[in-house]
Amino acid sequence: MNFPEKLYYSKEHTWAKVEGDTALIGISDFAQEQLGEILFVEMPEVGDEVVKDSSFGVVESSKKASDTISPLSGEVVEINEKLDDEPEYINEDPYDAWIIKIKIKDDSEIKDLLSSSEYESGLE
């Protein structure tokens, strides 16, 4: 499994790529592997607020449906529309197939997230 070091991770198997005051958010390689073939991604609307440790959508797979839990709070400024037509892209490249982009509300929340090595060691 792959856990890029430049990302932050949550215990709920989501990742955040922080770029200034915005963050791309998606699910980890571990999460997509556990889910199996992804068939549908439910996303919030642009302008919606997401709250750290709360659900912002659902990823449905051939095995089950799973809530996606936001690692950070903020306002949705973009959704990955590619996932509407190609939800399986998350299986192919979970770190390129981000789900939402948010404007971070409170950057102090970043310190609560895990590094790549911390996340990976928590999986063992």
C-alpha positions in Angstrom: 0.0 0.0 0.0 1.0 3.6 -0.7 0.9 6.4 1.9 2.5 9.6 0.4 4.5 11.5 3.0 3.4 14.9 1.8 -0.2 14.2 2.9 -1.9 14.3 6.3 -4.1 11.3 7.4 -7.0 10.7 9.7 -7.9 7.6 11.7 -11.0 7.5 9.6 -8.9 6.7 6.5 -9.2 10.0 4.8 -6.2 12.2 3.7 -5.7 15.9 3.2 -3.3 17.7 1.0 -2.9 21.1 2.4 -2.0 23.9 0.0 -2.1 27.3 1.7 -5.6 27.9 3.0 -7.1 25.1 1.0 -7.0 21.3 1.2 -7.8 18.5 -1.2 -9.5 15.6 0.7 -9.9 11.9 -0.4 -9.8 8.4 0.9 -6.6 6.5 1.6 -5.2 3.5 -0.3 -6.1 1.3 2.6 -9.7 2.5 2.5 -10.2 1.9 -1.2 -8.6 -1.5 -0.8 -11.0 -2.4 2.0 -14.0 -1.2 0.1 -13.3 -3.0 -3.2 -14.6 -1.8 -6.5 -16.0 1.7 -6.0 -19.3 2.2 -7.8 -20.6 5.6 -6.7 -19.3 8.6 -4.8 -21.8 10.9 -3.0 -20.3 14.4 -2.6 -21.5 17.6 -0.9 -22.4 20.7 -3.0 -20.0 23.6 -3.5 -20.6 26.1 -0.7 -21.5 23.4 1.8 -19.7 23.4 5.2 -17.8 20.3 6.2 -16.9 19.6 9.9 -13.9 17.8 11.1 -14.7 14.2 12.2 -18.2 14.4 10.5 -19.5 12.7 7.4 -19.4 14.8 4.1 -20.6 12.0 1.8 -20.6 8.3 1.0 -18.5 6.0 -1.0 -20.4 3.0 -2.3 -18.6 -0.2 -3.4 -19.4 -3.7 -4.5 -19.0 -4.7 -0.8 -20.6 -1.8 1.2 -21.4 1.9 1.5 -19.1 3.9 3.8 -19.3 7.4 5.1 -16.5 9.7 4.2 -15.3 11.6 7.3 -13.7 15.0 6.9 -10.2 15.4 8.4 -10.7 19.2 8.5 -13.4 21.8 8.8 -14.1 24.2 6.0 -16.2 25.3 3.1 -16.4 23.1 -0.1 -15.0 25.2 -2.9 -14.8 22.4 -5.5 -15.8 18.8 -6.0 -14.1 16.3 -8.2 -16.7 16.0 -11.0 -14.6 13.2 -12.7 -15.8 10.9 -10.0 -19.5 11.3 -11.2 -18.6 9.4 -14.3 -15.5 7.4 -13.1 -15.9 6.6 -9.4 -13.5 3.6 -10.0 -10.7 6.2 -10.5 -10.4 6.1 -6.7 -9.3 2.4 -6.9 -6.8 3.3 -9.6 -5.2 6.3 -7.9 -6.7 7.2 -4.5 -4.3 10.2 -4.1 -5.0 11.8 -7.4 -8.8 11.0 -7.2 -9.5 13.6 -4.5 -13.2 14.0 -3.6 -13.5 17.6 -2.4 -11.5 20.7 -2.1 -12.1 22.9 0.9 -11.2 26.4 2.2 -9.8 25.5 5.6 -11.7 27.1 8.5 -9.3 26.4 11.3 -5.7 25.5 10.4 -5.0 24.5 14.0 -6.9 21.3 13.2 -4.0 20.1 11.0 -1.9 19.3 14.1 -4.4 16.6 15.0 -3.8 14.7 11.8 -1.4 11.8 11.3 1.8 11.7 9.3 2.2 8.9 6.7 4.3 6.8 9.1 1.9 7.4 12.1 -1.1 6.4 9.9 0.6 3.3 8.5 1.8 2.1 11.9 -1.8 2.4 13.2 -3.0 0.0 10.5 -0.8 -2.9 11.8 
